Amino acid sequence: MQTLFRGETLRGLLLNVWGWSQVGMYALYAAIGLTVAALVVFLALVFELVAMTRTAQVTRTDRVARELATARARS
């Protein structure tokens, strides 16, 4: 079979292609890992915002209950 490139040229080109395919594969794995990490951080943010809202509601309810108890104790 005749090809345009033979011998060392063909070997070098194929190794170059293989090397860059490896770089691309590792970049894909890194992108997937970083996407998962970003999703985990985003979910942690959502969890903290929900927890903060619930804590604020409980704190507000406790404060109102204490004020009512203090007002009843005074009267």
N, C-alpha and C positions, 0 to 999 in steps of 0.2 A: 504494500500500500504506500503510495507516494503522498507525502504531506508537504505543506509549505515549509514547516519548521521541523527539523530533525535533530537528533542528538542532544547536545547540551542546551541548545536554545529551547527545544520543546520541554526538556526536563526543568529548566529554569522557569518557564512560563507556567507549567503545571504546579510547581512548588509555590510560585507566587500566588496563583489562584487559590491553592489549598490554604496557604497562610492567611490570606485575607478572609477566606470563608470561616476560618477559626476565629479571627478577630470579630467578625460579624456575629458568630454564634455566641461568643462570650458577651458581646454587647447586648444581645437579645436577652440572655440570662440575667444580666445586670439590670436591664430595663424591667423585666418581670419582677425581680426582687425588690427594686426600688418602688415599683407600683404597689406591691403588697405592703411595703413599709409605710408608704404614704397613706394607704387606706387604713392601716392600723392607727396611725397618728390622727387621721381625720375622725375615726370612730371614737378614739379617746377624747378628742375635743368635744364631740357631740355628747358623749357620756358626761363629761364634766359640766357642760352647759345645762344639761337636764338635771344633774345632781345639784348644781348651784340654784336652779329655779326651785326645786323641791325644798332645799334647805332654807331658802329665803321665805317660802310660804310657811314652813314650820316655825321659823323664828318669828315671823309676823304674828302667827296664831298664838304662840307662847307669850309674846309681848302683850297682846290684847287680853289674854287670859289673866296675866299678872296684874294688868291695870284694873280689870274688873274685880279681881280678888282684893286688891288694895282699896278700891272704892267701896266695896261692900264692908270691908273691915273698918273703914272710917265711919260708916253710917250706922 
